[in-house]
Structure formats: C-alpha cells, structure tokens
Amino acid sequence: MALRGNPRAAVYTEPMWGLSMALVLPYASVYMLALGLHDEQIGLLATISLLSQVVFGLLSGVITDKLGRRTTTAVFDIVAWVVPCVVWAVAHNFWFFLVASLVNGTWQVTQNSWDCLLVEDADPRQITGIYSLVRVAADFSALFAPIAALLVSHYGLVPAVRILYVNAAVVMAIKIAILYRWSTETATGRVRMAQTRGRSMWSLLAEYRGVLPIIVRSRGTIFSLGIMAIVAAVTVVTQTFWQVVVSQKLGVPDPLLPFFPMVRSVLTVLFFFTVIPRLTGRRHLKGALLWGFGVYLAGQALLVAIPGSPPTGTTYVLLGVTLVLDGFGAGILFMLSESLVALHVDRAERSRVMAVQRTCVMLVSAPFGWFGGWLSGMDRTWPFVLTSLLLLGGVLVTALFFVATHDEPDETPVPAPQTAEPHAR
C-alpha cells in the first residue's frame, strides 16, 4: 500500500510503541505489587484511570477542534505518556501511581486527534488497509518482549521496570517529535479550527445535548453499546490482573511474564488474517459474536481451573491453550464491538455520537477495575470468575437481543476497528 502524508507519518511511527510502552505494560501490575500496593489499590487505580478517561473523552472532540489534530496529538501525547512514565519510573507508593493514572487518562484526547490525523486526508479506499496496518503494528509490538525479559532477569523486577519506564518516556518523546515533524494539519482540522475560533469550550460542549436522544432511539445502537461495555469491562479486568494471577498464583517467574502477551498478540494477528475474516464476512454477525464470547469464556474458565504453584509442564501447556482461546476470542470481540457501533451510528452525527458512546462505555466499565481488585484481594482467580460471568452475559445478550445491522450482501465485510485495546492506538 502506497501511503502518503499524514497516514504514512502515523503508520510508520507506530512500531515505536513496541520499543516503549509495550515493553513495560506486562509488568505494570506486578511492579505495583512489588512496591507494596495491594490488589484493591491496583484495581482502584484502574477505575480512577477510566474515570479520568471519561472526562477527557468528553473534552477530546472540543480540544481537537480548537487546537487542531496535529498540535493536539503532540501536546497530549507528551502529557498522557511521557509525563506519567517519568512518574511511574520514580514511584514509591500509591500516591505516585494515583497522580500518573489521572494524568494518563488524557490519552483519550490523543485517541481522538490521532485517529483524525490518520484518516482525514487519506484516500477512502485505503482506510480499511490503514487500520489493519495499525492493528498489526500494535500486535507485533509485543515481539520486543525479550528485551524486557533480559533486563528483569539481569537487574531484578523493580530496577528493570524503572529502566523500562525511563526508556518508554524517551522513545515516546522521539516518536512524538518525528510524527509532528512529518505531519501537517488536515483539511478538516483547519476548517474546524476556524469554526471554533473565539468560541468557549462550554458552548461547544453544549452542542452535545442533542446527541443522547439519537442514541436512545436506536435499538441497534443500544445493543452495540451493551456489547461494547461487556467487552470493555472484561478488558479492564484482564489487562490489570492477568499477569498478577500468572505470577502470584501460578508462580511463573518474572522474566517470563512479557512472553505471554507476545504469544497472544501473534496468535491474534494470525486469527485476524485467517479465521476471523471467514466468520465476520457473513450477512449476519450474530453467530460470529456467539463464537467470540464462547471461545473467550472457555479461555477465562480454563485460567481459573489451572492448579496453583509451583508451575509444572502442565501449567505451561494449559496457559498455552488459554492464550489460543483468548487470542481468538478477544480478537474477534474487539473487532466486532467497534464495528457494530460503527454500523449502527447515525452517520450525520458520527463524531459526536461516537464520543458520547465512548464516554458511556467507560462509565459503565470503570467500576470493574476496583471490583476486580477487591475480588483479587480474596482470591487471585476470582477476577476471572467475574470475567467469565460477564462473557456468559455477552452470550445471553447476543442470543436474546441481537439487532441485525441492515440489509446487505452476503459477503459485505465488517468495517475494520478504529481502535485497538486500551493503552494502544
């Protein structure tokens, strides 16, 4: 694919995510445990981060329109990633992590502005391919995991993670500088900057009043929001506590921890280009959703059933099966949850409706971080009993309330998702 301008700058710099945040995220929760935080505090931080994202998610459209796509992306990427990485690197107690979580929530602003920068000047025929490249770059970033494993093995968990956070701050700063240098403001961005010049943020936010009735009147939108909220809640819990249960309950050594997301990401990419298109290219998406929820549920239930430490060969075999099930289930659900929202959204009010939808989903999923931490404090596997129940709920919601999109040819493909998991583009 021949990319030019902003799409080329955005896509070509995206692999730098793998040399920065992807190296350290697998250790985030166990790093907090090593510094004396409790499971409940870790879950509370996940909830606080989501609540911060709710606020900045609402403001993201207004900020992006007033400052422009290019400037907003540069400024808020520094605020959302470089600054928190420095705080995480020197953290010694809960309050450091609290400050970093609040500041990191501003990444919702750059999620909006970066998406606009990525596609607004792109050839419409290339948009699906562009998002596929971004998704592949995000998944393959986990291949840099051996770097983190070597550092942890050599220096120990806490010193190595501090080094990784400093590295993340430096690499992200370089990535931001390169993207800013080789990008330009989009045509739509220049128009919106002119239209919003001299207007207050409050007057622009007041325009959202007419969005909620549009959402409520659409059964398809309500259904897609329910699916997206279930997937988001499961994601919050698994991203926060998967490494905790593997490390603390199953006894997997710290240097091995980053290899699990690496394997899961590779599997997701393989499924993304093989099995998943066969399921999501059909006329009705109900069967694909049921497959996604069912397989993901099997993976979460298997994780709960794996015997505790010390780890044996059987432990690693079962974890491997779990990764296969999770890679398929999470991959298809991430794609379909985003795509269903896009299929049902009111096209005339797409940007504002999707901003409100994203905010609603974050509000619903935010308490599950704290709730998962409370459960983990009693038993490390209980957060995954919770995710299993949520996924079972997804099966029931899909079976009972599925709303067909619209009359379409048998092989109309599902639009490519516009975001990846939280903490990734």
Helices and strands as residue ranges (DSSP letters): H 5-13, G 14-19, H 21-24, G 25-27, H 28-34, H 39-67, H 69-77, I 78-82, H 83-90, H 94-104, H 107-119, G 124-126, H 127-140, G 141-144, H 145-155, H 157-181, H 187-196, H 201-205, G 206-210, H 211-216, H 219-244, I 245-249, G 254-256, H 259-273, H 275-280, H 286-305, H 313-344, G 347-349, H 350-365, H 367-378, H 382-401
